[in-house]
């Protein structure tokens, strides 16, 4: 658990949970962040092309 004002490092693959509303500033290696954004883009485009939606209405 990380508290207010603390600095932290979590390796790739971590999942952050915020039990309360929070403000934070996170720095990521640019290359790793770009890989993530590229993967999200591919998944979004694949869903748009196939017409699939993971949200129920």
KEROVEX-541183 format. One record per residue (C-alpha): residue number from 1; x, y, z. Coordinates in nm, 3 decimals, always signed. Last residue first. Layout:
BEGIN
NUM;X;Y;Z;
...
//
This chain:
BEGIN
57;-2.690;-0.163;-2.255;
56;-2.407;-0.409;-2.204;
55;-2.055;-0.294;-2.268;
54;-1.809;-0.539;-2.418;
53;-1.899;-0.433;-2.769;
52;-1.837;-0.618;-3.090;
51;-1.894;-0.457;-3.428;
50;-1.611;-0.661;-3.581;
49;-1.438;-0.352;-3.719;
48;-1.498;-0.141;-3.409;
47;-1.382;-0.420;-3.179;
46;-1.063;-0.470;-3.383;
45;-0.999;-0.095;-3.378;
44;-1.035;-0.076;-3.000;
43;-0.808;-0.379;-2.951;
42;-0.544;-0.236;-3.183;
41;-0.560;+0.107;-3.012;
40;-0.522;-0.048;-2.667;
39;-0.215;-0.240;-2.787;
38;-0.060;+0.075;-2.936;
37;-0.124;+0.267;-2.612;
36;+0.047;-0.004;-2.410;
35;+0.349;-0.017;-2.641;
34;+0.368;+0.365;-2.628;
33;+0.374;+0.356;-2.248;
32;+0.658;+0.105;-2.251;
31;+0.861;+0.321;-2.489;
30;+0.794;+0.642;-2.295;
29;+0.904;+0.497;-1.960;
28;+0.623;+0.585;-1.722;
27;+0.573;+0.873;-1.480;
26;+0.265;+0.883;-1.260;
25;+0.119;+1.186;-1.088;
24;-0.154;+1.110;-0.840;
23;-0.488;+1.241;-0.726;
22;-0.718;+1.012;-0.533;
21;-1.084;+0.926;-0.480;
20;-1.099;+0.643;-0.227;
19;-1.034;+0.267;-0.245;
18;-0.784;+0.327;-0.526;
17;-0.662;+0.007;-0.686;
16;-0.349;-0.014;-0.896;
15;-0.274;-0.318;-1.109;
14;+0.083;-0.411;-1.186;
13;+0.189;-0.571;-1.512;
12;+0.518;-0.388;-1.546;
11;+0.705;-0.329;-1.220;
10;+0.568;-0.102;-0.947;
9;+0.779;+0.184;-0.819;
8;+0.665;+0.418;-0.543;
7;+0.712;+0.767;-0.400;
6;+0.512;+0.855;-0.091;
5;+0.325;+1.181;-0.033;
4;-0.002;+1.012;+0.063;
3;+0.033;+0.640;+0.124;
2;+0.128;+0.344;-0.090;
1;+0.000;+0.000;+0.000;
//
